[in-house]
């Protein structure tokens, strides 16, 4: 049992025999076998020979993946005796050119196949045709049906192997580039984190200390003390956020909250919007918060984006429309959360020059896009301003598609995280070059095969012209046959007869009745042939000792 399984595994070879592969091979073998049966029919082959040819074609087609060289040699040898196996040599030549590893092995296999084709062809046709013509015709046929498909297949296979190697090399370079870019980004993030910690941290700490001292100043009124308290709480919240941002930039994770500050953590989601609105009211701003629909949980990124949209919109309202009434509305739709912040026109003149980086709304749009949402901002008819964000309940990253490398391969998933943007123009150029290369390889292979077929047609045409030119040297009429009498001198008889130097008369003198002992015979075809196809009427003249000693008229079967 184990030996049978080992033999089956060896027979299958490196390529798996799936149902699709076996079905394709059987269909291909059926087409080749039908073509071979046509040749056998033209050659008047027996039923046994036809069955043998079909079985041979099927077996060789199935074994060509495991034994490319052996099947090629066997098919080349069998084609000399089984004409129906001629077309399978094209398939086996293609398979051998693609699957034989090493130039030396491939050359040896094709040489052995050539020797088998020519040698056995000469042996099988020795009695009917001149060996030189057999060698020439077999060589041309072998070049057209075996060598040319093998060369085209080998060229195509080598190009495919080269492209695969280039793809693997390109993927490795892409991974290395992503690693280098990641390290560079990490160093830059660490530098930015250090700068933020050293500059903003220091300034916020000063604000917190000074507002804390000012809050207990007995000269302040209750209203002023309340406003200073709001400022101090805002500075503490800013310190919390700065610590989180610095931690993410430096280490990729949020920084831990100190124990003494954990009692009042800063909310960073929809739950924290109420706190932001309450803080704005405490600072004297008229802000109203409304909610519609059934509240639903959001993904962490979407939850944080909603908080940032409200926070940034309120900040813009403080700066650009001081004293205006602000409405904050949360609407839980069927598939998304709508966050809308609107304010009326400014109630009075501003406090002077407004310090703004000009990147707030741009940042909000980018933040919403990354989670699959969108942000719209613009003026209203009454002279106010409106900011509306639409955020999905689940995070749906947008703008990150499956990136393809320069050879069309899908990149590894881990390469997409933080990978530099792809140059799509370069990708398209490389893909176009690859497509042209593959198309060029197929075109070259087809061109080689076409050239071989053209060469074979030229040779056949030349042979036909040569054959027609020698028809007069191979045929004689019944009247001329009757005029030549037995006993005439050889010279006189040959002067009245054609030379017989034609491919049409080859082997005819050996067929028919027995020749006189020691005589040399000249066989010619009759100009008036029998009506039955496959039969030829032959006139034979035998000479001995300078005289015509015998003449015979007989039919031979082709």
C-alpha positions as CSV (number, residue, x, y, z in Angstrom):
1,X,0.0,0.0,0.0
2,X,2.8,2.4,0.9
3,X,4.7,1.5,-2.2
4,X,1.7,2.2,-4.4
5,X,1.1,5.5,-2.8
6,X,4.8,6.5,-3.2
7,X,4.6,5.5,-6.8
8,X,1.5,7.6,-7.3
9,X,3.1,10.6,-5.6
10,X,6.1,10.2,-7.9
11,X,3.9,9.9,-11.0
12,X,2.1,13.1,-10.1
13,X,5.3,15.0,-9.8
14,X,5.7,18.6,-8.5
15,X,2.5,19.8,-10.2
16,X,-0.7,18.8,-8.5
17,X,-3.2,16.8,-10.5
18,X,-6.4,18.7,-9.8
19,X,-9.6,17.9,-11.5
20,X,-9.3,20.9,-13.6
21,X,-5.8,20.0,-14.8
22,X,-6.8,16.4,-15.6
23,X,-9.9,17.5,-17.4
24,X,-7.9,20.0,-19.5
25,X,-5.3,17.4,-20.4
26,X,-7.9,14.9,-21.4
27,X,-9.7,17.5,-23.6
28,X,-6.4,18.4,-25.2
29,X,-5.5,14.7,-25.7
30,X,-9.0,14.2,-27.3
31,X,-8.3,17.0,-29.8
32,X,-4.9,15.7,-30.7
33,X,-6.2,12.1,-31.0
34,X,-8.9,13.2,-33.4
35,X,-6.4,14.9,-35.6
36,X,-4.2,11.8,-35.5
37,X,-7.1,9.6,-36.5
38,X,-7.5,11.8,-39.6
39,X,-3.9,11.1,-40.6
40,X,-4.4,7.4,-39.9
41,X,-7.4,7.4,-42.2
42,X,-5.5,9.1,-45.0
43,X,-2.7,6.6,-44.5
44,X,-5.1,3.6,-44.7
45,X,-4.2,2.6,-41.1
46,X,-5.8,-0.4,-39.5
47,X,-8.2,-0.2,-36.6
48,X,-5.6,-1.7,-34.3
49,X,-3.1,0.9,-35.2
50,X,-5.6,3.7,-34.7
51,X,-6.4,2.4,-31.2
52,X,-2.7,2.2,-30.4
53,X,-2.2,5.8,-31.5
54,X,-5.1,7.1,-29.4
55,X,-3.9,5.3,-26.3
56,X,-0.4,6.5,-26.9
57,X,-1.6,10.1,-27.3
58,X,-3.6,10.0,-24.1
59,X,-0.8,8.4,-22.0
60,X,1.9,10.8,-23.2
61,X,-0.4,13.8,-22.7
62,X,-1.0,12.8,-19.0
63,X,2.6,12.0,-18.4
64,X,4.2,15.1,-20.0
65,X,4.2,17.1,-16.7
66,X,6.1,14.4,-14.8
67,X,8.3,13.1,-17.7
68,X,8.8,15.9,-20.2
69,X,12.0,14.5,-21.8
70,X,10.9,10.9,-21.8
71,X,7.5,11.5,-23.3
72,X,9.1,13.7,-26.0
73,X,11.6,11.0,-27.1
74,X,8.9,8.2,-27.0
75,X,6.5,10.3,-29.1
76,X,9.2,11.1,-31.6
77,X,10.1,7.4,-32.0
78,X,6.5,6.3,-32.2
79,X,5.6,8.8,-34.9
80,X,7.7,6.9,-37.4
81,X,5.4,3.9,-37.1
82,X,2.2,5.6,-35.9
83,X,1.4,8.6,-38.0
84,X,-1.5,9.5,-35.7
85,X,1.1,10.4,-33.0
86,X,2.5,13.2,-35.1
87,X,0.5,16.1,-33.7
88,X,1.3,15.1,-30.1
89,X,4.9,16.0,-30.7
90,X,3.9,19.7,-30.9
91,X,2.3,19.5,-27.5
92,X,5.2,17.5,-26.0
93,X,7.8,19.9,-27.5
94,X,6.1,22.8,-25.9
95,X,5.9,21.0,-22.6
96,X,9.5,19.9,-22.7
97,X,10.8,23.3,-23.6
98,X,9.0,24.7,-20.5
99,X,9.6,22.0,-17.9
100,X,13.1,20.5,-18.6
101,X,15.5,22.2,-16.2
102,X,18.9,23.1,-17.6
103,X,20.0,23.9,-21.1
104,X,22.2,20.7,-21.3
105,X,19.3,18.4,-20.4
106,X,16.9,20.1,-22.8
107,X,19.5,19.9,-25.6
108,X,20.1,16.2,-24.9
109,X,16.4,15.5,-24.9
110,X,15.7,17.2,-28.2
111,X,18.8,15.6,-29.8
112,X,17.6,12.1,-28.7
113,X,14.1,12.9,-30.1
114,X,15.6,14.1,-33.4
115,X,17.8,10.9,-33.7
116,X,14.7,8.8,-33.0
117,X,12.6,10.7,-35.5
118,X,15.1,10.5,-38.3
119,X,16.6,7.1,-37.6
120,X,13.3,5.2,-37.2
121,X,11.8,7.2,-40.1
122,X,14.6,5.9,-42.4
123,X,14.1,2.4,-41.1
124,X,10.3,2.4,-41.7
125,X,10.5,3.9,-45.2
126,X,13.7,2.2,-46.4
127,X,12.0,0.1,-49.0
128,X,9.8,2.8,-50.4
129,X,11.9,6.0,-50.5
130,X,15.4,7.2,-50.7
131,X,17.0,7.7,-47.3
132,X,18.3,11.2,-48.1
133,X,14.8,12.5,-48.8
134,X,13.5,10.9,-45.6
135,X,16.2,12.6,-43.6
136,X,15.6,16.0,-45.2
137,X,11.8,15.8,-44.8
138,X,12.0,14.4,-41.2
139,X,14.4,17.1,-40.2
140,X,12.2,19.9,-41.5
141,X,9.1,18.3,-39.9
142,X,10.9,17.9,-36.6
143,X,12.0,21.6,-36.7
144,X,8.5,22.8,-37.4
145,X,6.5,20.5,-35.1
146,X,8.9,20.0,-32.1
147,X,11.9,22.4,-32.0
148,X,10.0,25.6,-32.7
149,X,7.2,25.0,-30.0
150,X,10.0,24.0,-27.6
151,X,11.9,27.2,-28.2
152,X,8.8,29.4,-27.9
153,X,7.8,27.6,-24.7
154,X,11.2,28.0,-23.2
155,X,11.4,31.7,-24.0
156,X,8.0,32.3,-22.5
157,X,8.8,30.3,-19.4
158,X,12.1,32.1,-18.9
159,X,10.4,35.5,-19.2
160,X,7.7,34.4,-16.7
161,X,10.4,33.2,-14.3
162,X,12.3,36.5,-14.6
163,X,9.1,38.5,-14.0
164,X,8.4,36.4,-10.9
165,X,12.0,37.0,-9.6
166,X,11.6,40.8,-10.3
167,X,8.3,40.8,-8.4
168,X,9.8,39.1,-5.4
169,X,12.8,41.4,-5.4
170,X,10.5,44.4,-5.8
171,X,8.3,43.3,-2.9
172,X,11.5,42.9,-0.7
173,X,12.6,46.4,-1.7
174,X,9.1,47.8,-0.9
175,X,9.2,46.2,2.5
176,X,12.7,47.6,3.2
177,X,11.6,51.0,2.0
178,X,8.5,50.9,4.3
179,X,10.8,49.9,7.2
180,X,13.2,52.8,6.5
181,X,10.3,55.3,6.1
182,X,8.8,54.0,9.3
183,X,12.0,54.6,11.2
184,X,12.3,58.0,9.7
185,X,8.8,58.9,10.7
186,X,9.4,57.5,14.2
187,X,12.4,59.7,14.7
188,X,10.5,62.8,13.4
189,X,7.6,62.0,15.7
190,X,10.0,61.8,18.6
191,X,11.5,65.1,17.7
192,X,8.1,66.7,17.4
193,X,7.0,65.2,20.7
194,X,10.0,66.6,22.5
195,X,9.5,70.1,21.0
196,X,5.8,70.0,22.1
197,X,6.7,68.9,25.6
198,X,9.4,71.4,26.0
199,X,7.6,74.5,24.6
200,X,3.8,74.0,25.0
201,X,4.2,72.0,28.2
202,X,6.1,74.9,29.7
203,X,3.7,77.5,28.6
204,X,0.6,75.6,29.8
205,X,2.3,74.9,33.2
206,X,2.9,78.7,33.6
207,X,-0.8,79.4,32.7
208,X,-2.0,76.8,35.2
209,X,0.2,78.2,38.0
210,X,-0.6,81.8,37.4
211,X,-4.4,81.2,37.1
212,X,-4.2,79.1,40.3
213,X,-2.6,81.9,42.2
214,X,-5.0,84.5,40.7
215,X,-8.0,82.4,41.6
216,X,-7.3,82.9,45.4
217,X,-6.7,86.6,45.1
218,X,-9.1,88.3,47.5
219,X,-9.4,91.3,45.4
220,X,-11.3,89.5,42.6
221,X,-15.0,89.4,42.5
222,X,-16.9,86.2,42.4
223,X,-17.6,86.6,38.7
224,X,-13.9,87.1,38.0
225,X,-12.9,84.2,40.2
226,X,-15.3,82.0,38.4
227,X,-13.8,83.0,35.0
228,X,-10.2,82.4,36.3
229,X,-11.3,79.0,37.5
230,X,-12.5,78.2,34.0
231,X,-9.2,79.2,32.6
232,X,-7.3,77.1,35.1
233,X,-9.5,74.1,34.3
234,X,-8.9,74.6,30.6
235,X,-5.2,74.7,31.1
236,X,-5.3,71.5,33.1
237,X,-7.3,69.8,30.4
238,X,-4.9,71.1,27.8
239,X,-2.0,69.5,29.8
240,X,-3.9,66.2,29.8
241,X,-4.3,66.3,26.0
242,X,-0.8,67.4,25.4
243,X,0.5,64.5,27.5
244,X,-1.7,62.1,25.4
245,X,-0.5,63.5,22.1
246,X,3.2,63.5,23.2
247,X,2.8,59.8,24.3
248,X,1.3,58.8,21.0
249,X,3.9,60.7,18.9
250,X,6.7,59.2,21.0
251,X,5.7,55.7,21.6
252,X,2.5,55.1,19.6
253,X,0.4,54.7,22.7
254,X,-1.4,57.0,25.0
255,X,0.5,58.3,28.0
256,X,-0.7,57.0,31.4
257,X,-2.7,59.5,33.5
258,X,-1.0,60.4,36.8
259,X,-2.8,59.2,39.9
260,X,-3.4,62.7,41.3
261,X,-5.1,63.7,38.0
262,X,-7.0,60.6,37.3
263,X,-10.0,61.8,39.4
264,X,-11.0,64.2,36.7
265,X,-10.1,62.5,33.3
266,X,-10.8,64.5,30.2
267,X,-13.6,62.9,28.1
268,X,-12.6,62.4,24.5
269,X,-15.9,61.3,22.9
270,X,-19.6,62.1,22.6
271,X,-19.9,61.7,26.3
272,X,-17.5,64.7,26.7
273,X,-19.4,67.0,24.5
274,X,-21.7,68.0,27.4
275,X,-18.7,68.9,29.4
276,X,-17.4,71.1,26.6
277,X,-20.7,72.8,26.3
278,X,-21.0,73.3,30.1
279,X,-17.5,74.9,30.2
280,X,-18.5,77.3,27.4
281,X,-21.6,78.3,29.4
282,X,-19.5,78.9,32.4
283,X,-17.3,81.2,30.4
284,X,-20.4,83.3,29.6
285,X,-21.3,81.9,26.1
286,X,-24.9,81.1,25.3
287,X,-24.6,77.5,24.1
288,X,-27.6,75.1,23.7
289,X,-27.1,71.3,23.3
290,X,-29.9,69.1,21.8
291,X,-30.0,65.4,20.9
292,X,-32.4,63.5,18.6
293,X,-32.8,59.9,17.9
294,X,-31.8,56.8,19.8
295,X,-28.2,57.1,21.0
296,X,-25.9,54.4,19.7
297,X,-22.3,53.5,20.5
298,X,-19.6,54.6,18.0
299,X,-16.3,53.2,17.2
300,X,-13.5,54.8,19.2
301,X,-12.1,56.8,16.2
302,X,-15.6,58.1,15.3
303,X,-16.4,58.9,18.9
304,X,-13.2,61.0,19.2
305,X,-13.9,62.7,15.8
306,X,-17.3,63.8,17.0
307,X,-15.8,65.4,20.2
308,X,-13.1,67.2,18.1
309,X,-15.7,68.6,15.7
310,X,-17.7,70.1,18.5
311,X,-14.6,71.4,20.2
312,X,-13.1,73.0,17.1
313,X,-16.4,74.5,16.0
314,X,-16.9,76.1,19.5
315,X,-13.4,77.4,19.4
316,X,-14.0,79.1,16.0
317,X,-17.3,80.6,17.3
318,X,-15.4,82.0,20.4
319,X,-12.8,83.6,18.1
320,X,-14.9,84.8,15.1
321,X,-18.3,85.5,16.6
322,X,-18.0,86.5,20.2
323,X,-21.3,86.8,22.1
324,X,-23.3,84.9,19.4
325,X,-25.7,82.2,20.4
326,X,-24.5,78.7,19.5
327,X,-26.5,75.6,19.0
328,X,-25.0,72.1,19.2
329,X,-27.2,69.3,17.8
330,X,-26.5,65.5,17.9
331,X,-28.8,63.5,15.5
332,X,-28.5,59.7,15.6
333,X,-29.6,58.7,12.1
334,X,-30.0,55.1,10.9
335,X,-26.5,54.7,9.5
336,X,-24.5,57.7,10.9
337,X,-24.3,60.3,13.6
338,X,-24.8,63.9,12.4
339,X,-23.0,66.6,14.6
340,X,-24.1,70.1,13.7
341,X,-22.8,73.3,15.3
342,X,-24.3,76.7,14.2
343,X,-23.8,80.2,15.5
344,X,-25.4,83.5,14.6
345,X,-23.6,86.6,13.7
346,X,-21.3,88.3,16.2
347,X,-23.2,90.2,18.9
348,X,-20.6,92.9,19.0
349,X,-17.1,93.9,17.9
350,X,-14.4,91.3,18.5
351,X,-11.6,91.6,21.0
352,X,-9.1,92.5,18.4
353,X,-6.8,90.4,16.2
354,X,-7.7,86.7,16.3
355,X,-4.8,84.3,16.4
356,X,-5.6,81.3,14.2
357,X,-3.5,78.7,12.5
358,X,-6.0,78.3,9.7
359,X,-5.8,74.5,9.9
360,X,-8.7,73.6,12.2
361,X,-11.4,72.9,9.6
362,X,-8.9,71.2,7.3
363,X,-7.9,68.9,10.2
364,X,-11.5,68.1,10.9
365,X,-12.2,67.2,7.3
366,X,-9.1,64.9,7.3
367,X,-10.1,63.3,10.6
368,X,-13.6,62.6,9.4
369,X,-12.4,61.2,6.0
370,X,-10.1,58.8,7.8
371,X,-13.0,57.2,9.6
372,X,-15.3,57.2,6.5
373,X,-17.2,60.4,7.3
374,X,-17.3,64.0,6.0
375,X,-17.4,67.5,7.4
376,X,-19.1,70.5,5.8
377,X,-18.5,74.1,6.9
378,X,-19.9,77.4,5.6
379,X,-21.9,80.5,6.3
380,X,-25.6,80.6,6.8
381,X,-28.3,83.0,5.4
382,X,-28.5,85.0,8.6
383,X,-24.8,85.8,8.6
384,X,-23.8,83.1,11.0
385,X,-21.6,80.0,10.5
386,X,-22.4,76.3,10.4
387,X,-20.2,73.2,10.8
388,X,-21.8,69.8,10.2
389,X,-20.1,66.4,10.4
390,X,-21.5,63.0,9.3
391,X,-19.8,60.1,11.0
392,X,-20.5,56.3,10.6
393,X,-21.2,54.2,13.7
394,X,-18.4,51.8,12.7
395,X,-15.0,52.9,11.6
396,X,-14.7,52.7,7.8
397,X,-11.2,53.8,6.8
398,X,-11.4,55.8,3.6
399,X,-8.7,56.8,1.2
400,X,-6.6,53.6,1.9
401,X,-7.0,51.2,-1.0
402,X,-5.2,48.1,-1.7
403,X,-1.8,49.4,-2.9
404,X,-0.1,47.6,-5.7
405,X,3.6,47.4,-6.2
406,X,5.4,48.2,-9.5
407,X,4.6,44.7,-10.9
408,X,1.0,44.4,-9.9
409,X,1.4,42.4,-6.8
410,X,-0.7,43.2,-3.7
411,X,1.4,44.6,-0.9
412,X,1.4,42.9,2.5
413,X,-1.2,44.3,4.9
414,X,1.4,45.5,7.3
415,X,3.0,47.6,4.6
416,X,-0.2,49.7,4.3
417,X,0.0,51.0,7.8
418,X,1.9,54.2,7.6
419,X,3.3,53.4,4.2
420,X,4.3,56.4,2.0
421,X,1.8,57.3,-0.7
422,X,2.2,55.4,-4.0
423,X,3.2,57.1,-7.2
424,X,0.3,55.8,-9.3
425,X,1.8,57.2,-12.5
426,X,4.9,55.1,-12.0
427,X,2.8,52.1,-11.2
428,X,0.8,52.5,-14.4
429,X,4.0,52.9,-16.4
430,X,5.5,49.7,-14.9
431,X,2.3,47.8,-15.5
432,X,2.1,48.9,-19.1
433,X,5.7,47.8,-19.6
434,X,5.0,44.4,-18.0
435,X,2.0,43.9,-20.2
436,X,3.9,44.8,-23.3
437,X,6.7,42.5,-22.3
438,X,4.3,39.5,-21.8
439,X,2.5,40.4,-25.1
440,X,5.8,40.6,-26.8
441,X,6.9,37.2,-25.5
442,X,3.7,35.6,-26.8
443,X,4.0,37.4,-30.1
444,X,7.6,36.2,-30.5
445,X,6.6,32.6,-29.8
446,X,3.8,32.8,-32.3
447,X,6.1,34.4,-34.8
448,X,8.6,31.6,-34.4
449,X,5.9,29.0,-34.9
450,X,4.5,30.9,-37.9
451,X,8.0,31.0,-39.4
452,X,8.3,27.3,-39.0
453,X,5.0,26.6,-40.7
454,X,5.9,29.0,-43.5
455,X,9.2,27.1,-44.0
456,X,7.4,23.8,-44.0
457,X,4.9,25.1,-46.6
458,X,7.8,26.4,-48.8
459,X,9.5,23.0,-48.6
460,X,6.3,21.2,-49.5
461,X,5.7,23.6,-52.4
462,X,9.2,23.1,-53.7
463,X,8.7,19.3,-53.4
464,X,5.5,19.6,-55.3
465,X,7.1,21.6,-58.1
466,X,10.0,19.1,-58.3
467,X,7.5,16.3,-58.4
468,X,5.5,17.8,-61.2
469,X,8.7,18.4,-63.1
470,X,9.6,14.7,-63.0
471,X,6.2,13.3,-64.0
472,X,7.3,12.9,-67.7
473,X,10.3,10.8,-66.5
474,X,8.1,8.4,-64.5
475,X,5.1,7.6,-66.8
476,X,4.5,5.7,-70.0
477,X,1.5,4.9,-72.1
478,X,0.1,1.4,-72.9
479,X,1.0,1.8,-76.6
480,X,4.7,2.6,-75.8
481,X,4.8,-0.4,-73.4
482,X,3.5,-2.7,-76.1
483,X,6.0,-1.4,-78.7
484,X,9.0,-2.4,-76.6
485,X,9.6,-6.1,-77.3
486,X,11.5,-8.6,-75.1
487,X,14.9,-9.5,-76.7
488,X,15.6,-5.9,-77.8
489,X,18.9,-4.5,-76.8
490,X,19.0,-2.5,-73.5
491,X,20.3,0.6,-75.3
492,X,17.5,0.5,-77.9
493,X,14.9,-0.1,-75.2
494,X,16.1,2.6,-72.8
495,X,16.2,5.1,-75.7
496,X,12.5,4.6,-76.2
497,X,11.6,4.6,-72.5
498,X,11.6,7.5,-70.0
499,X,14.5,7.6,-67.5
500,X,12.4,6.8,-64.5
501,X,14.3,9.2,-62.3
502,X,11.4,10.4,-60.2
503,X,10.2,10.1,-56.6
504,X,7.0,8.6,-58.1
505,X,8.8,5.4,-59.1
506,X,10.7,4.8,-56.0
507,X,10.2,1.2,-54.7
508,X,7.9,0.1,-57.5
509,X,10.5,-2.2,-59.1
510,X,10.6,-4.3,-55.9
511,X,6.8,-4.9,-55.9
512,X,4.8,-7.2,-58.2
513,X,6.0,-10.5,-59.6
514,X,9.4,-11.9,-59.0
515,X,12.2,-10.4,-61.1
516,X,14.5,-12.5,-63.3
517,X,17.6,-13.6,-61.4
518,X,20.5,-11.1,-61.8
519,X,18.5,-8.6,-63.7
520,X,18.1,-4.8,-63.2
521,X,14.6,-3.5,-63.6
522,X,13.1,-0.1,-64.6
523,X,9.6,0.5,-63.2
524,X,7.3,3.2,-64.7
525,X,3.7,4.3,-64.0
526,X,1.0,4.0,-66.6
527,X,-0.5,7.1,-67.9
528,X,-4.0,5.5,-67.7
529,X,-4.4,4.5,-64.1
530,X,-7.1,2.2,-62.7
531,X,-10.3,3.9,-61.5
532,X,-10.0,2.3,-58.0
533,X,-8.3,4.7,-55.6
534,X,-5.2,3.5,-53.9
535,X,-4.0,1.2,-56.8
536,X,-1.3,2.1,-59.4
537,X,-0.7,0.3,-62.7
538,X,3.1,-0.3,-63.1
539,X,5.0,-1.3,-66.3
540,X,8.3,-3.0,-65.4
541,X,11.2,-3.6,-67.8
542,X,14.1,-6.0,-66.7
543,X,17.5,-6.1,-68.4
544,X,20.3,-8.6,-68.2
545,X,23.5,-9.0,-70.2
546,X,22.6,-5.9,-72.3
547,X,19.1,-7.2,-73.4
548,X,15.5,-6.8,-72.3
549,X,14.7,-10.2,-70.8
550,X,11.3,-9.5,-69.2
551,X,8.5,-7.0,-69.0
552,X,5.6,-7.0,-66.7
553,X,2.4,-5.0,-66.2
554,X,0.9,-5.2,-62.7
555,X,-1.0,-3.3,-60.1
556,X,0.4,-2.2,-56.7
557,X,-1.5,-1.0,-53.7
558,X,-0.4,2.3,-52.2
